[in-house]
Each structure stands twice: as structure tokens, then as C-alpha cells.
Amino acid sequence: MDRRVALITGASRGIGKATALALAEAGYDIVATARTVKEGDTHTHQVRDASGSTLPGSLEVTGTAVRQAGRDVVLQRMDLLERPSMDAAVDAALATFGRIDVLVNNAIYQGVGLMDDFLTGDLDGMERCFQGNVMAQVYLTRRVLPHMLERGGGIVVNMTSAAGMMDPPLPLAKGGWGFAHGATKAAFHRMAGLLHVEYADRGIRAYNLEPGLVLTESAVAALGETTEIEKLGFPSAPPEVPAAVASWICTDPEAEALAGQNIHAQPFCAKRGLLPDWPPGNTSGR
């Protein structure tokens, strides 16, 4: 009866994988979803490294790490462009564990359209961005929310982005981001506050978690080891930083007071000393 379960999208690598491990270490059983089940899996739309190779990471690797943390895990292939795969993920979670206490909407569409030029970019690709970065999260949350309401509560953590809150500091060709990325993140950013207004009195806690610039495998492949945005003074952090804040949201009683709000992961993590070795030079020992 004390089991807690988190469903995490995009958990094969990056922030999603780090969040799965952080929540496993905090006592959650995990439903890890992504397109990449095995190392080297290929997809119609995906980011590759400079050599054209697939990026490292898979659900199998994440699953091994979760089990090493002492928790149970379900690995479920899920594609944001395929609604039946989202249905299957929710069904697998409920069939295995009988509950979903936390939904982490982390995955985004990766492919043509996301970082295209506004004037000449592929319109079909841009439409896929809205399907994969907005409508997919709406669909998945609508599948999970009734179960949470029936149980009397739950937590939704939406991995948002500064790209949805501000104009890019550089043109696309010089290291900024595309219209579709910013526009879809702006639309997605509105969900958590609405969920809070509509369902907080029924036990739903929803949050926007803004990770800042995080050097995930996908980010490095797309932008390089040192990005032009970093050179302008925007700090970067490892995926473990937003993961630590997501874990805090799901485990610390103080988080309830921040429900419905936007949390900027990097300053929040640093201020509270959530990671003992970050930022560099941190001596909090926590």
C-alpha cells in the first residue's frame, strides 16, 4: 500500500533518465517510456551525432539502473506521434502497479521542423512539433488524470523551457532556437497552471519545471559541447540538476506550497543544495 509509481516520458537518456533514477532513489517504482528500447534503435525522426550515429542511451540501460537502485521498473516503448503507444504505456502502468502517482511530461518531438527557419522551414515538420510537443502531452495527461482524481490526488511535472518564455538571444543560424520549439513550449507551459486552477482542490499538484540549458546527449549533438548561448553567459547544468528538483517536488512537503508555479531548476537546486557536488565548489554536503 505504500508503493508510489512515477510514469516518465523520454526516459532513455538525458533529463528523463536522470529523473527516473532520482525518483527510484527516492522510493518510486518507475514506468520508463521512450522510443529507444535498445541501444542503436533507429526512428523516422531522431537526432544523431556529428558522425551520423544514433545517440547513446536506451530504456534497457535506464531499467538496469533503476533496478540497481532497488526499485521495480516497467519499460514501455512510447512515441509522441503515436497515440496507441501512449495508451499502452498507461495501461501497462496500471496493469503492473495499479496506480500512477506522478506523471513527468519530459519527452519532446525530435526531428524536422523543431529548429527550422521560420520562413523556409518545413510546415509539415512544424505541425509534427505541435503534435509531439503539445497535443501528445495533453492526450497523455488526459489519460492519467482521471485515475489520479479517482485515487484522490497525484503530481504532474511538466518539463518546460525558457524558449517558451522569451525570445531567442541569437538568430537560429547563430545558435538560437526555431519558432516551432519556442511556440510549442509556450503552449505547453500553460498546462500546469490550468491544472492547478481546475484540480488543486481535488488533490492534483501540477508544476512547470524549467531546466535551463542542460547538456543532454541530444543538446550536445545539436549544438556542440560549448554552445553559443553559453558564451553569452547563460549557464549550463547536467541532467541530474532538474532531476534532483523533480525528486524534491515529488517528496518534500514544502513543494505543496509551490503547486501551480514555475520552478527554475538551476537556481532552485543551487539555493537548496539538492546536489552535493553541484554547482562546482558547493560545500553544503547535502
PLY file of the C-alpha trace (Angstrom):
ply
format ascii 1.0
element vertex 286
property float x
property float y
property float z
element edge 285
property int vertex1
property int vertex2
end_header
0.00 0.00 0.00
2.98 2.33 0.40
4.14 1.82 -3.19
4.48 5.01 -5.23
4.71 4.95 -9.02
6.06 7.52 -11.49
5.48 7.43 -15.26
8.26 9.30 -17.05
8.39 10.08 -20.75
11.65 10.35 -22.68
13.43 8.20 -20.11
16.01 6.56 -22.38
18.56 9.33 -21.84
19.06 12.90 -20.67
16.73 14.54 -18.18
14.18 11.73 -18.38
16.71 9.05 -17.48
18.17 11.16 -14.67
14.68 11.81 -13.30
13.84 8.10 -13.39
16.96 7.37 -11.32
16.35 10.24 -8.90
12.77 9.12 -8.24
13.84 5.48 -7.92
16.37 6.52 -5.29
13.54 8.42 -3.56
11.47 5.23 -3.36
9.35 5.33 -6.51
8.75 2.41 -8.82
9.16 3.57 -12.40
7.33 3.28 -15.69
10.00 4.42 -18.15
8.84 5.29 -21.65
10.68 6.31 -24.81
11.09 5.28 -28.43
14.56 3.82 -27.91
14.15 0.50 -26.16
17.52 -0.99 -27.12
20.82 0.73 -27.87
21.02 1.64 -31.54
17.27 1.62 -32.24
16.50 3.90 -35.19
13.44 6.08 -35.78
11.98 8.10 -38.62
12.55 11.35 -36.72
15.59 11.47 -34.44
18.72 13.41 -33.55
22.06 11.85 -34.49
25.58 12.83 -33.51
28.08 14.55 -35.80
29.14 11.23 -37.31
25.56 10.25 -38.10
25.40 7.60 -35.38
22.47 7.08 -33.02
22.81 8.67 -29.60
23.76 6.57 -26.59
21.04 5.57 -24.18
18.06 3.24 -24.09
15.21 2.13 -21.87
17.10 -1.09 -21.18
20.03 0.87 -19.74
17.69 3.05 -17.66
15.85 -0.03 -16.44
19.06 -1.66 -15.26
19.99 1.45 -13.27
16.51 1.66 -11.67
16.70 -1.99 -10.60
20.16 -1.39 -9.15
18.53 1.35 -7.04
16.25 -1.34 -5.63
13.01 -0.40 -7.38
10.72 -2.14 -9.85
10.51 -0.81 -13.40
8.32 -1.25 -16.46
9.93 -0.40 -19.80
7.41 0.69 -22.40
8.05 1.89 -25.93
6.18 5.16 -26.49
6.17 7.57 -29.43
4.64 11.03 -29.03
3.32 10.80 -32.58
1.51 7.52 -31.90
-1.44 7.76 -29.50
-1.89 3.97 -29.24
1.62 3.79 -27.77
0.61 6.31 -25.10
-2.47 4.26 -24.30
-0.25 1.19 -24.00
2.08 2.95 -21.55
-0.76 3.97 -19.23
-2.34 0.53 -19.49
0.98 -1.16 -18.68
1.49 1.06 -15.63
-1.96 0.31 -14.25
-1.80 -3.38 -15.08
1.55 -3.78 -13.32
1.29 -1.41 -10.37
-2.39 -0.47 -10.18
-1.61 3.22 -9.78
0.20 6.26 -11.19
1.16 8.82 -8.55
3.44 11.00 -10.68
3.45 11.89 -14.38
6.61 13.56 -15.71
5.97 15.03 -19.17
9.57 15.26 -20.29
9.78 13.90 -23.86
9.60 16.21 -26.87
9.46 15.67 -30.61
12.92 15.48 -32.16
13.04 15.94 -35.91
12.38 18.13 -38.93
10.53 21.31 -38.08
11.71 21.77 -34.50
14.65 24.03 -35.33
13.66 25.13 -38.83
13.82 28.64 -40.25
10.52 30.49 -39.84
10.19 31.48 -43.50
11.59 28.44 -45.27
11.06 25.66 -42.70
9.03 22.55 -43.41
5.38 23.21 -42.46
4.59 19.53 -42.10
7.51 19.28 -39.68
6.23 22.24 -37.69
2.82 20.57 -37.42
4.52 17.44 -36.08
6.18 19.64 -33.46
2.79 20.81 -32.21
1.50 17.25 -32.25
4.53 15.90 -30.39
5.18 18.81 -28.02
1.64 19.90 -27.11
-1.14 17.56 -28.18
0.71 14.42 -27.11
1.18 15.80 -23.59
-2.47 16.85 -23.48
-3.55 13.37 -24.58
-1.30 11.55 -22.12
-2.26 13.80 -19.20
-5.94 13.31 -20.01
-5.36 9.56 -19.85
-3.64 9.72 -16.46
-5.62 12.48 -14.74
-8.93 10.61 -14.23
-7.04 7.81 -12.47
-5.30 10.34 -10.20
-8.61 12.04 -9.41
-10.22 8.72 -8.59
-7.40 7.96 -6.16
-7.66 11.39 -4.56
-4.57 13.09 -5.95
-1.37 13.00 -7.94
1.54 15.06 -9.21
2.15 16.29 -12.77
5.61 17.68 -13.56
5.89 19.37 -16.94
9.44 19.86 -18.21
9.03 23.28 -19.76
11.65 25.58 -21.32
12.84 29.15 -21.26
12.31 29.04 -25.03
8.60 29.26 -24.29
9.04 32.34 -22.09
11.46 34.55 -24.02
12.76 35.42 -27.45
15.93 33.63 -28.55
19.09 35.60 -27.70
20.58 34.73 -31.09
19.27 34.06 -34.59
18.68 30.41 -35.44
21.74 30.22 -37.68
23.97 31.51 -34.86
22.74 29.21 -32.10
19.23 30.34 -31.21
16.12 28.21 -31.41
13.41 27.80 -34.01
9.85 29.14 -33.93
8.29 25.71 -33.51
10.39 24.90 -30.44
9.57 28.19 -28.71
5.92 28.24 -29.73
5.18 24.67 -28.67
6.94 25.12 -25.36
4.93 28.31 -24.78
1.68 26.42 -25.36
2.79 23.51 -23.17
3.78 25.98 -20.44
0.11 26.90 -19.93
-0.96 23.40 -18.86
0.35 23.24 -15.29
-1.29 26.47 -14.15
-4.61 25.44 -15.64
-4.45 22.04 -13.95
-3.75 23.81 -10.66
-6.74 26.14 -11.03
-9.11 23.37 -12.07
-7.98 20.43 -9.92
-5.90 21.57 -6.93
-8.93 21.22 -4.67
-9.15 17.57 -5.72
-5.56 16.75 -4.82
-3.75 17.42 -8.08
-0.40 19.20 -7.83
0.97 20.44 -11.15
4.29 22.18 -11.78
6.30 23.71 -14.58
9.95 22.75 -14.17
12.28 24.86 -16.30
15.64 23.06 -16.51
17.70 25.82 -18.08
20.39 24.88 -20.55
21.11 21.21 -19.93
23.82 19.41 -21.87
21.93 16.23 -22.70
23.08 13.89 -25.43
20.57 15.49 -27.81
21.66 19.03 -26.94
25.34 18.25 -27.46
24.57 16.56 -30.79
22.54 19.53 -31.98
24.54 22.43 -30.50
28.03 21.13 -29.68
29.89 20.75 -26.42
30.04 24.52 -25.86
27.05 26.40 -27.25
26.89 29.97 -28.47
24.22 30.65 -25.87
26.64 29.59 -23.12
29.17 32.07 -24.49
26.61 34.82 -23.87
26.63 33.93 -20.19
23.71 31.51 -19.94
24.83 28.77 -17.52
24.51 25.06 -18.27
23.96 22.13 -15.96
23.96 18.33 -16.10
20.65 16.43 -16.32
20.93 15.49 -12.66
20.06 19.08 -11.69
16.46 19.19 -12.98
16.13 15.56 -11.91
17.01 16.48 -8.32
14.41 19.25 -8.35
11.78 16.90 -9.79
12.53 14.48 -6.96
12.19 17.31 -4.41
8.81 18.26 -5.90
7.59 14.69 -5.50
8.94 14.05 -2.00
9.29 17.23 0.05
6.18 18.51 1.90
7.30 22.08 1.20
6.65 21.51 -2.51
2.90 21.65 -1.99
3.10 25.41 -1.46
4.65 25.84 -4.92
1.99 23.88 -6.80
0.87 25.63 -9.98
4.09 27.60 -10.23
7.14 27.63 -12.47
10.38 26.45 -10.86
13.71 27.35 -12.45
15.74 24.24 -11.74
19.29 25.58 -11.70
18.98 28.42 -9.16
16.48 26.36 -7.15
18.84 23.39 -6.93
21.79 25.59 -6.00
19.89 27.55 -3.34
18.63 24.41 -1.61
21.81 22.39 -2.05
19.96 19.46 -3.59
23.09 18.02 -5.24
26.23 17.71 -3.09
28.65 18.30 -5.98
26.73 20.97 -7.88
27.30 23.73 -8.61
31.07 23.23 -8.71
32.52 24.29 -5.40
29.36 23.51 -3.46
30.36 22.57 0.09
26.89 22.13 1.57
27.44 18.39 1.93
23.75 17.75 1.24
0 1
1 2
2 3
3 4
4 5
5 6
6 7
7 8
8 9
9 10
10 11
11 12
12 13
13 14
14 15
15 16
16 17
17 18
18 19
19 20
20 21
21 22
22 23
23 24
24 25
25 26
26 27
27 28
28 29
29 30
30 31
31 32
32 33
33 34
34 35
35 36
36 37
37 38
38 39
39 40
40 41
41 42
42 43
43 44
44 45
45 46
46 47
47 48
48 49
49 50
50 51
51 52
52 53
53 54
54 55
55 56
56 57
57 58
58 59
59 60
60 61
61 62
62 63
63 64
64 65
65 66
66 67
67 68
68 69
69 70
70 71
71 72
72 73
73 74
74 75
75 76
76 77
77 78
78 79
79 80
80 81
81 82
82 83
83 84
84 85
85 86
86 87
87 88
88 89
89 90
90 91
91 92
92 93
93 94
94 95
95 96
96 97
97 98
98 99
99 100
100 101
101 102
102 103
103 104
104 105
105 106
106 107
107 108
108 109
109 110
110 111
111 112
112 113
113 114
114 115
115 116
116 117
117 118
118 119
119 120
120 121
121 122
122 123
123 124
124 125
125 126
126 127
127 128
128 129
129 130
130 131
131 132
132 133
133 134
134 135
135 136
136 137
137 138
138 139
139 140
140 141
141 142
142 143
143 144
144 145
145 146
146 147
147 148
148 149
149 150
150 151
151 152
152 153
153 154
154 155
155 156
156 157
157 158
158 159
159 160
160 161
161 162
162 163
163 164
164 165
165 166
166 167
167 168
168 169
169 170
170 171
171 172
172 173
173 174
174 175
175 176
176 177
177 178
178 179
179 180
180 181
181 182
182 183
183 184
184 185
185 186
186 187
187 188
188 189
189 190
190 191
191 192
192 193
193 194
194 195
195 196
196 197
197 198
198 199
199 200
200 201
201 202
202 203
203 204
204 205
205 206
206 207
207 208
208 209
209 210
210 211
211 212
212 213
213 214
214 215
215 216
216 217
217 218
218 219
219 220
220 221
221 222
222 223
223 224
224 225
225 226
226 227
227 228
228 229
229 230
230 231
231 232
232 233
233 234
234 235
235 236
236 237
237 238
238 239
239 240
240 241
241 242
242 243
243 244
244 245
245 246
246 247
247 248
248 249
249 250
250 251
251 252
252 253
253 254
254 255
255 256
256 257
257 258
258 259
259 260
260 261
261 262
262 263
263 264
264 265
265 266
266 267
267 268
268 269
269 270
270 271
271 272
272 273
273 274
274 275
275 276
276 277
277 278
278 279
279 280
280 281
281 282
282 283
283 284
284 285
